[in-house]
Amino acid sequence: MRRGTLRRGRGAGPEDPRDPLAPEQVSRVRAVLALGGVPASELQDGVQQVRLKLLERAADGREAPRDVSAWAAVVASNWAMDYHRARRRQERLGERLASLRTESQPAKDTEESKVLSMAVAKGLDELTDTQRQVVVLRFYADLPVRAIAERLGVPEGTVKSRLHGAVRALRARLHEDEVV
């Protein structure tokens, strides 16, 4: 596939000759995702992610896999696992936030604390992985910036920068949801 063959505003669909996946490969990817427990509403996103990986591979100048169908099935399987990990992470985070909040608040604020916890969990899910990592290490594991920097192998300034951006994004999210 040549670089720049996809036009802006037009995506490659199952009947599109520019589609890097043949219709039978799309069917196989959908089957792998479904067998991996991905809900039907998310299958198209998974197929698009596989297409994207194949297009990125071509854009990087790498050859197409010898067996695109098998390669696509492996990518789909990995995407299904990532999908479940992200969902479990969000659920655990929401539960953890709810339990931390209820421990420090009187019982009368239970409904309000649940709303706040869910809003924070949503906000955390929208952060980049690196931002989420430093927020969790700083505020939930209660590690100082220096310890976080040492464990992650990055400068303290990087940790501070990630924390600043994450807190700003979380604040904006809470104000946007009118939680605070």
Phi, psi and chi 1 to 4 in degrees:
 res  aa     phi    psi   chi1   chi2   chi3   chi4
   1 MET       -  131.7  174.3  175.8 -120.0      -
   2 ARG   -79.5  150.4  -73.9 -170.2  -18.2 -141.0
   3 ARG   -65.9  138.6 -156.2  175.2 -127.5 -165.8
   4 GLY    79.9   18.8      -      -      -      -
   5 THR   -81.7  -19.5   57.2      -      -      -
   6 LEU   -86.4  129.3  -67.7  179.7      -      -
   7 ARG   -87.3  149.0  -68.4 -173.3 -163.0  133.1
   8 ARG   -61.5  134.6 -170.4  175.7  -90.8 -121.5
   9 GLY    87.7   -9.2      -      -      -      -
  10 ARG  -124.0  116.7  -69.7 -167.0   58.8 -158.9
  11 GLY   -90.9  158.6      -      -      -      -
  12 ALA   -78.0  124.8      -      -      -      -
  13 GLY  -109.1  178.6      -      -      -      -
  14 PRO   -62.9  -26.3    4.1   -7.1      -      -
  15 GLU  -101.4    4.6  -57.9  -58.6  -39.8      -
  16 ASP   -80.5  125.7 -168.9  -29.9      -      -
  17 PRO   -64.5  -17.8   18.3  -25.5      -      -
  18 ARG   -85.0   -6.3  -61.3  170.7  -64.6  165.0
  19 ASP   -64.1  126.2 -169.2  -12.6      -      -
  20 PRO   -70.8  -14.2   24.4  -31.3      -      -
  21 LEU  -109.1  130.3  -67.0  175.7      -      -
  22 ALA   -73.1  156.5      -      -      -      -
  23 PRO   -53.5  -38.4  -26.9   34.6      -      -
  24 GLU   -69.6  -29.9   62.7  -85.1    0.8      -
  25 GLN   -70.8  -37.6  -67.0  165.3  -22.7      -
  26 VAL   -61.8  -43.2  170.6      -      -      -
  27 SER   -61.4  -41.3  -64.2      -      -      -
  28 ARG   -66.2  -42.2 -175.9  172.7 -175.0 -173.2
  29 VAL   -61.4  -45.5  166.1      -      -      -
  30 ARG   -59.8  -40.9  -69.8  176.7   69.6   81.1
  31 ALA   -64.6  -43.7      -      -      -      -
  32 VAL   -62.1  -43.5  167.9      -      -      -
  33 LEU   -63.3  -45.1  -68.3  168.8      -      -
  34 ALA   -63.4  -43.4      -      -      -      -
  35 LEU   -66.1  -26.0  -71.1  171.3      -      -
  36 GLY   -79.5    1.7      -      -      -      -
  37 GLY    87.3   13.6      -      -      -      -
  38 VAL   -77.1  129.7  174.9      -      -      -
  39 PRO   -61.9  151.4   -9.5   15.6      -      -
  40 ALA   -55.0  -34.3      -      -      -      -
  41 SER   -66.9  -18.1   61.7      -      -      -
  42 GLU  -105.7   -3.2  -57.5  -69.5  -29.9      -
  43 LEU   -61.1  -42.5  -68.7  179.1      -      -
  44 GLN   -63.1  -36.8 -169.9   57.3   35.5      -
  45 ASP   -61.7  -41.1  -75.3  -14.9      -      -
  46 GLY   -63.8  -42.5      -      -      -      -
  47 VAL   -61.8  -42.9  171.1      -      -      -
  48 GLN   -63.3  -36.7  -71.1  -63.2   81.7      -
  49 GLN   -65.3  -38.4  -72.1  -61.4  -42.2      -
  50 VAL   -65.5  -44.6  172.6      -      -      -
  51 ARG   -57.5  -45.8  -81.4 -171.8 -177.8  108.1
  52 LEU   -59.8  -44.0 -179.6   62.3      -      -
  53 LYS   -61.0  -40.2  -69.4  -77.8 -173.2 -164.2
  54 LEU   -67.5  -41.1 -166.8   53.6      -      -
  55 LEU   -67.0  -39.2  -69.8  170.3      -      -
  56 GLU   -62.0  -39.6  -73.7  172.9  -12.1      -
  57 ARG   -60.3  -44.9 -173.1 -179.5  174.5  103.5
  58 ALA   -66.6  -40.0      -      -      -      -
  59 ALA   -65.4  -30.4      -      -      -      -
  60 ASP   -78.8   -2.1  -70.4  -16.8      -      -
  61 GLY    85.5    7.4      -      -      -      -
  62 ARG   -84.2  151.1  -66.1 -178.7  -75.9  163.4
  63 GLU   -69.3  155.3  -70.4 -176.6   24.6      -
  64 ALA   -66.5  149.3      -      -      -      -
  65 PRO   -59.3  150.1  -12.0   19.4      -      -
  66 ARG   -59.7  -45.5  -82.1 -176.8 -122.5  167.5
  67 ASP  -115.6   92.1 -175.5   -6.0      -      -
  68 VAL   -60.8  -37.9  174.4      -      -      -
  69 SER   -62.4  -46.5 -171.5      -      -      -
  70 ALA   -67.0  -42.5      -      -      -      -
  71 TRP   -60.4  -44.6  177.9   88.5      -      -
  72 ALA   -63.8  -37.0      -      -      -      -
  73 ALA   -64.9  -40.0      -      -      -      -
  74 VAL   -66.7  -43.8  170.1      -      -      -
  75 VAL   -62.5  -41.7  171.9      -      -      -
  76 ALA   -63.5  -41.1      -      -      -      -
  77 SER   -63.1  -43.0  176.5      -      -      -
  78 ASN   -63.0  -40.5  -70.3  -20.4      -      -
  79 TRP   -64.6  -38.7 -169.1   85.4      -      -
  80 ALA   -62.4  -43.1      -      -      -      -
  81 MET   -63.9  -43.6  -71.7 -170.7  -50.4      -
  82 ASP   -61.3  -39.7  -70.0  -15.2      -      -
  83 TYR   -58.6  -47.6  172.3   84.3      -      -
  84 HIS   -69.0  -37.3  -69.2  -63.9      -      -
  85 ARG   -61.0  -44.4  -77.8 -173.8 -164.8  119.5
  86 ALA   -64.0  -41.2      -      -      -      -
  87 ARG   -64.8  -44.6  -65.1 -133.2    4.9 -164.9
  88 ARG   -63.9  -40.8  -80.4 -166.1  -58.1  -87.9
  89 ARG   -60.5  -44.1 -178.9 -179.9   65.6 -123.1
  90 GLN   -65.6  -41.4 -174.5  176.0    3.4      -
  91 GLU   -64.2  -45.7  -70.8  168.4    2.7      -
  92 ARG   -63.1  -40.7  -75.6 -167.3  -48.4  -94.7
  93 LEU   -64.0  -44.2 -164.3   52.4      -      -
  94 GLY   -60.7  -42.7      -      -      -      -
  95 GLU   -64.9  -43.5  -69.0  166.9    4.2      -
  96 ARG   -63.0  -44.7  175.1   88.0  169.7  118.7
  97 LEU   -63.7  -41.1  -71.1  169.5      -      -
  98 ALA   -63.5  -42.1      -      -      -      -
  99 SER   -69.3  -39.2   70.7      -      -      -
 100 LEU   -64.9  -41.1  -71.4  173.0      -      -
 101 ARG   -67.2  -42.9 -174.7   89.0  170.0  130.2
 102 THR   -72.1  -27.2   55.0      -      -      -
 103 GLU   -67.7  -33.3  -70.7  171.3    6.3      -
 104 SER   -97.8   -5.3   63.9      -      -      -
 105 GLN  -117.7  151.4  -67.9  -88.8  -33.0      -
 106 PRO   -64.4  159.6  -11.2   17.6      -      -
 107 ALA   -62.8  -25.4      -      -      -      -
 108 LYS   -66.4  -22.0   65.4  179.9 -179.6  173.1
 109 ASP   -93.0   15.6  -70.0  -19.4      -      -
 110 THR   -56.7  -49.2  -53.2      -      -      -
 111 GLU   -64.6  -42.9 -171.9   60.6   35.6      -
 112 GLU   -63.7  -39.8 -173.4  177.1  -51.4      -
 113 SER   -68.2  -34.6   68.6      -      -      -
 114 LYS   -64.5  -42.2  -74.5 -179.4 -176.3  177.3
 115 VAL   -62.8  -45.9  170.0      -      -      -
 116 LEU   -63.0  -44.3 -179.9   60.2      -      -
 117 SER   -61.1  -42.1  -65.2      -      -      -
 118 MET   -67.9  -38.2  -68.5  -49.7  -66.6      -
 119 ALA   -65.0  -41.6      -      -      -      -
 120 VAL   -66.0  -41.3  170.8      -      -      -
 121 ALA   -61.3  -41.9      -      -      -      -
 122 LYS   -63.4  -43.7  -83.4 -176.0 -179.9  179.1
 123 GLY   -62.0  -41.2      -      -      -      -
 124 LEU   -64.7  -36.7  -76.1  170.8      -      -
 125 ASP   -66.6  -25.1 -161.3   42.4      -      -
 126 GLU   -85.1  -10.2  -68.0  173.1    0.4      -
 127 LEU   -74.1  160.4  -64.1  175.7      -      -
 128 THR   -68.6  162.1   65.3      -      -      -
 129 ASP   -59.2  -40.1  -70.4  -19.8      -      -
 130 THR   -68.9  -38.3   55.2      -      -      -
 131 GLN   -66.4  -45.1  -74.1  177.3  -35.6      -
 132 ARG   -60.8  -40.4 -174.0  179.9  -42.5  103.8
 133 GLN   -60.5  -47.2 -175.8  179.3   37.2      -
 134 VAL   -71.1  -33.7  -64.9      -      -      -
 135 VAL   -63.6  -46.4  165.6      -      -      -
 136 VAL   -64.2  -44.2  169.0      -      -      -
 137 LEU   -66.0  -37.2  -68.4  173.3      -      -
 138 ARG   -77.4  -49.7  176.7   67.3 -173.2  102.7
 139 PHE   -96.4  -23.5  -62.9  110.8      -      -
 140 TYR  -105.1  -35.6  -62.8  105.7      -      -
 141 ALA   -89.7  -10.0      -      -      -      -
 142 ASP    57.9   39.7 -156.4   26.6      -      -
 143 LEU   -89.7  142.7  -65.9  175.7      -      -
 144 PRO   -72.0  161.5   20.6  -26.4      -      -
 145 VAL   -55.8  -43.5  170.3      -      -      -
 146 ARG   -59.0  -44.4  175.3  173.0  -76.6  157.4
 147 ALA   -66.0  -38.4      -      -      -      -
 148 ILE   -63.2  -46.0  -64.4  169.2      -      -
 149 ALA   -59.9  -42.8      -      -      -      -
 150 GLU   -64.1  -44.6  -72.2  171.1    2.6      -
 151 ARG   -68.4  -33.7  -70.3 -163.7  176.8  145.9
 152 LEU   -89.3  -13.4  -63.1 -179.6      -      -
 153 GLY    71.3   34.3      -      -      -      -
 154 VAL  -126.7  160.7  -62.1      -      -      -
 155 PRO   -65.3  154.0  -18.0   28.2      -      -
 156 GLU   -59.1  -37.9  -73.6 -176.6   44.1      -
 157 GLY   -59.6  -35.6      -      -      -      -
 158 THR   -66.4  -43.3  -59.2      -      -      -
 159 VAL   -60.9  -46.1  173.0      -      -      -
 160 LYS   -62.1  -41.5  -69.9  176.2 -176.0  178.6
 161 SER   -63.5  -44.3  174.3      -      -      -
 162 ARG   -64.2  -41.6  -70.7  175.8 -175.7  171.8
 163 LEU   -62.3  -45.5  -82.3  170.3      -      -
 164 HIS   -59.6  -48.7  177.5   74.6      -      -
 165 GLY   -63.2  -39.4      -      -      -      -
 166 ALA   -67.2  -45.8      -      -      -      -
 167 VAL   -64.1  -40.7  169.1      -      -      -
 168 ARG   -61.6  -43.2 -168.8  174.3   64.9 -132.8
 169 ALA   -66.0  -40.4      -      -      -      -
 170 LEU   -65.6  -42.1  -75.3  171.4      -      -
 171 ARG   -59.4  -46.7 -104.7 -167.5 -144.2  120.5
 172 ALA   -60.2  -41.6      -      -      -      -
 173 ARG   -63.5  -43.2  171.8   64.3 -169.2 -136.2
 174 LEU   -66.0  -38.4  -66.5  174.6      -      -
 175 HIS   -69.7  -38.3  -73.5  -69.8      -      -
 176 GLU   -63.0  -40.1 -179.1 -178.8  -56.2      -
 177 ASP   -82.9    0.3  -71.6  -10.5      -      -
 178 GLU    56.5   38.3  -62.9  177.8   -4.0      -
 179 VAL   -86.0  -34.8  175.6      -      -      -
 180 VAL  -122.5      -  -68.5      -      -      -
